[in-house]
Amino acid sequence: MIVFLTRFEVHYVPGDANVDITLETLEVEEGGGRAITPRHLSIRVASAPASFLFNVTRGPAHGALHVTDAQGVATVRENATFFTSEEVAANRLVYRVREPEQIYVP
């Protein structure tokens, strides 16, 4: 079994607000996928709205982020370049590792 660990960086400039950021490791087996949940990624700001829009400026090297429908069955946004905190809270953001033959490592 091969497990890929991908590092995601979150940049947030809150000004004077008190911010609580959660970034936890997500382990995904080769060729598999897994939901990114609030346990793995969340931002909470006491003085700001509860909703955040995340922009993906550089996608994962060995996989892709996908947003699923409300049932978590169909993909509604492949290779997502953005997602919301509501989608994370609803377990609709999925990281999928590409199959080994699709991964190019120079």
URTACOR-V117107 format. One record per pair of residues at least 4 apart in sequence whose C-alpha atoms are under 8 Angstrom apart, sorted by the first residue. I is the first residue (numbers start at 1). J is the second residue. Records with the same first field share a line. If there is no record, write none. Layout:
I->J ; J
//
This chain:
1->29 ; 30
2->29 ; 30
3->27 ; 28 ; 29 ; 30
4->27 ; 28 ; 29 ; 30 ; 97
5->25 ; 26 ; 27 ; 28
6->26 ; 60 ; 61
7->25
8->60
14->18 ; 19
17->45 ; 46 ; 47
18->45 ; 46 ; 47
19->43 ; 44 ; 45 ; 46
20->43 ; 44 ; 45
21->41 ; 42 ; 43 ; 44
22->38 ; 39 ; 40 ; 41 ; 42 ; 43
23->39 ; 40 ; 41 ; 42
24->39 ; 40 ; 41
25->40
26->36 ; 40
28->32 ; 33 ; 34 ; 96 ; 97
29->33 ; 97
30->97 ; 98 ; 99 ; 100
31->96 ; 97 ; 98 ; 99 ; 100
32->96 ; 97 ; 98
33->94 ; 95 ; 96 ; 97
34->94 ; 95 ; 96
35->91 ; 92 ; 93 ; 94 ; 95
36->40 ; 41 ; 88 ; 91 ; 92 ; 93 ; 94 ; 95
37->41 ; 88 ; 89 ; 90 ; 91 ; 93
38->42 ; 88 ; 89 ; 91
41->88
42->85 ; 88
43->52
44->50
45->49 ; 50
51->84 ; 85 ; 86
52->84 ; 85 ; 86
53->82 ; 83 ; 84 ; 85
54->82 ; 83 ; 84 ; 85
55->81 ; 82 ; 83
56->80 ; 81 ; 82
57->81
59->64 ; 65 ; 79 ; 81
60->64 ; 65
62->97 ; 98 ; 103
63->95 ; 96 ; 97 ; 98
64->78 ; 79 ; 80 ; 95 ; 96 ; 97 ; 98
65->78 ; 79 ; 80 ; 93 ; 94 ; 95 ; 96
66->75 ; 76 ; 77 ; 78 ; 79 ; 80 ; 93 ; 94 ; 95 ; 96
67->75 ; 76 ; 77 ; 78 ; 80 ; 83 ; 87 ; 92 ; 93 ; 94
68->72 ; 73 ; 74 ; 75 ; 76 ; 77 ; 92 ; 93 ; 94
69->73 ; 74 ; 75 ; 76 ; 92
70->90 ; 92
72->91 ; 92
83->87 ; 88 ; 93
84->88
85->89
86->90
87->91 ; 92 ; 93
88->92 ; 93
98->102 ; 103
99->103
//
